[in-house]
Amino acid sequence: MSEAGEEPRGSGHLREALKLVAVLLKETGVPFALAGSYGLWARGGPEPDHDVDFMIAEEDAPRVKDVLADSGLDVVQPPEDWLFKVFVDEAMVDVIFRVRNEPIRRTRFGDADEIEVESVRMPVLSATVLMTDKLGSLEEHACNFTAVLPVARAVREQVDWGAVAAGTATNPFARAFLGLLGDLGVAPTAAHDAARARELPEVSAPPGAARR
């Protein structure tokens, strides 16, 4: 972890990669949005130090992959069939087009806001969708509340916590975290919403809910 006032290790490379890939995505004209932890950073959350996530529609993936490769970037198809990776020097960018075995549709980006990120305007998923994605990805082997809590605190006023509770109702780890937020007063309605969502017979995650 970085000392107070210092940038996270590698953050400069990640920001440059974020800007470069965003500009190229804008030039393609296809719908896209900044997602994951950097999407939350763009909305006031702490800056991550691992990678950058963008989302695109599955139907646009072949074209986007070709455009990025033709621009001289190192584009790699990993064994996973729901994304491809773009490397810009030391930085890694994940371009995601399927989530939880469901293809991402162009309509996924209807509520994204145009936000200026490092002097580049780009679509960023809403804080509600981003938090739903993040809590929906909590599971037994990836359940670090310590990492998620500062993010929730930072963006809490931008989030519809009832929608997050409904979108993660089938995830016991997400329900537990929402209960914690309610007890801490971070999101005063979160505990009630989580408890109410627990009573629902079945609530599907929102389309394109992210793995992270």
JOGISUL-V872325 format. One line per field, one symbol per residue. phi: phi as a letter, one per 20 degrees, with the letter a starting at -180 (. if undefined). A space follows every 10 residues. Layout:
BEGIN
phi: ???
END
This chain:
BEGIN
phi: .ffgnefggn fffffffgff ffffffffne fbbfcmffff ffdoffefcd bddddcfgfe gfffgfffff eneedcefgf ddacdcdcle edceddcccl mdffdffgdf dfdfcedlmd fbfcgfffff ffffffefbg ebcefffegf ffffdgfede fffffffcfe dfffffffff gffemfcgef ffffffffef faceffgmge fe
END
